[in-house]
Amino acid sequence: MNISLKTALKYLLLGAVLLYPLFAFSSEYVLHVMVLIMVYMVLAMGLNIVPGFCGLLDLGYVGFYGIGAYTAGLLTIHFGLSFWVIIPLAALNGAIWGVLLGAPTLRLTGDYFAIVTFGFSELVVLFLTNEIWLTRGPLGLPGIDPVIIDLTWLSTLIHPEWIWYWEFIGLRPYFYLGLIMVALVYVIMSRMEDSRLGRAWFAIREDSIAASSCGVNLLTYKVIGFAISAAIGAVGGAFLARWTMFLSPDMFKFWESFLILCMVVLGGLGNFKGSLAGAAVLIALGEILRIVLPQLGLPTETRFLAYGLIMVLMMRFKPMGFFPAIATQSQKNPILIKLKKELGSSS
Amino acid sequence: MNILEIDSLTMRFGGLLALADVSFNTVKGEILGLIGPNGAGKSTMFNCISGVLKPTGGDMFFETSGRKMRINGYKPEKMTYFGVARTFQNVRLFTALTVLDNVRIGRHCRTKANFFGAVFRTRSQKEEEQKIVDDSMNWLKFVGLEKYVFYTAGGLSYGFQRKLEIARSLATEPSLLLLDEPAAGMNPKETRDLVDLIHRISDLGITVILIEHDMKLVMSICKRLVVLDHGVKIAQGGPREIRQNPKVVEAYLGRGAADA
C-alpha cells in the first residue's frame, strides 16, 4: 500500500462525515448545522467567482440568494412545481438579475461597483418586505412544500402497484441532497476555473488592460462571471426555501453578504476549495458563539462583531486568505500532466 | 503596400496636446522605429493604435484580412482580433499565473470554447484546449522560455518577463506587433538576443513598430524611423538621414548642439 497516512485520514474523515446521518447517535442539531454549512459552501463558492476570480468586490451577493429562495418559494406555493424544475428556473432567474444588474454597472470599477451591489441587496430586501401582494412582506412565506421525488408516472408504467414517491422528511435526505448540490457546484467551479473562461477571468483580475489587449472583452466576461455567480447563489436560495419551508425578508439582510464574503476571504480569494473550509469554519464558529455569547450576558447578534474582527485581522495579516489561490492550481488537467511529462523527459 | 496609415492623428488630454497632426505609414513587413525624447508621445501613439485610447482627431487605417478599415475608436480586444498586438512600456503580465497560462490567455481571441464547453468538457473543447497548449508551447519555444513553462510569471527575471510578454502578444496571431521599449533594463547579452528575436518575428511576416531609446539597437534593425517630439513628427527616413537631421539632434541634445 502506498497510500500515505495523511490521505488515509482524509478519506476516513470524509467517510465519517458522509455516514454520520446514518448512525443512531447522530443528533438533529449537528445535522442541521451540517446542512446549513453546505448551503453556505455553495454560496461561498459562487461568490468566489466575482471577488476571487474577477477581482471585483461584491457586497450584495445575498440579493441573489434571496431572489433564488423567493423564486423557489413562490413557484412552489402558487404553481406546485417540483424541486427539480425549480432549481434550473431559480438559477435562470438569478442569472437574469445578474445580467440586469451587471451589464450597466460592471463598467464601474472597485469601490463604485461594491456600492452598487450593496444597494442592490438592500433593494431586494426592501422589495421582499414591501411588495406584500407577492411576498406577504414581513409575515414571511410559510408552508413551502418539502422536496419530493415523485416517480409514480414511471413506476406505475412498470408495475401498477408500485409507487415511487418519497417526501423528504427530517434532515437526513436534505443532508445527502445538499451533498450532491455541493459536489455539482464544486465540479462546475473546477471545470470553469480550468478553461478558457476561467483564464479570461484571471486575466481580468491580474491586469485588465493587458487582458483586453489579449482579446478578452472585459465587460462581457465580467457579466458572464457575475451571472454565473448569481445563478449559483440562487440555487443555494432555492435549496434553502425547500429545506426550511419558510422564508422571510430578514433572512437576506446585508449581514449575510458580509458573512459569505468573510468565508471567501478566509478560505482564500480565488480559491474555491478554500471557500468550503471558510464556510465550515465560520458557520461552526457562529453556532459556538450562539451558545457562548448569552453566557457572557451578550445578545447573540454580537457575533457579527466577531466576524468583523476576523475580517479586520484577515485584511491586516493575511489579505489573500489562509489558502490563497496559487498559480499552479489547475495542473490536474490531463493535457498539462502530459506536457509536464514530455518536458521532464526531454530535459 | 501599407498595413497601417496614420493620417493627421491628434490626441488631446484636456489642455495637453500629446499628439498633434501626426501622419506616417507603415509598410507591410517592415520594422519601423518610433523614436523621440521622453514625453514625445510615442506611447500615446501606441495606445491610440491598440485601442487603449480613442484619438481626438485624425484617422487611422489598418489592413485586416485583405481590407483597409478605419480603426478609430475600436476597443483593445477588437484591435487584437483585427491583428494588432502590443507589449507595454512597464511590463504588464498576469503575475500570479504561470508562464504557460499567460500565453494561453493570449490565445483567447483565436479560440471560442464557452461556458457549456467548459462545464461539459465537450470533445471540441478538449481538442481546442490541447491546441491552445500546443500553440502556446510553440510560442514559448520561439522566444526561448520552454524551460520555465510552470514558473509563476511574476518570479521571472526582468528580461524573461519581457520575452514572455512578447510570446503572449505573438500568441494572438498578430499581423502588426507594437513593441514598447522592449530592451529597457536588459543587459547587453539579452539585448543581442532581443535583436535576434525581433528579426525572427519579422521573418514570420509580422510587421513590427518599435519604440526604443537604445539608439544603437534602433539604428541597427530599423530601415525606417519616425521621430516624434512634443507630439509633433519632426522627421522620418532611414537611420543615416535621421542621424544627420538637425531637428532630431536639437530635440535630443538641445539647440546648442545642433548649431555646433
Interface residues (C-beta under 8 A of the other chain):
Chain A: I188 R191 M192 S195 R196 L197 G198 R199 A200 F202 A203 E206 D207 I209 A210 A211 S212 S213 C214 G215 V216 N217 L218 I224 I228 A325 A327 T328 Q331 N333 I335 L336 L339 K340 L343 S347
Chain B: S50 G51 V52 K75 P76 E77 M79 T80 Y81 A85 R86 F88 R92 L93 F94 T95 A96 L97 T98 L100 D101 R104 I105 G106 H108 C109 R110 T111 A113 N114 F115 G117 A118 V119 R121 Q125 E128 E129 Q130 I132 V133 M137 E146 K147 V149 F150 T152 A153 R168 S169 T172
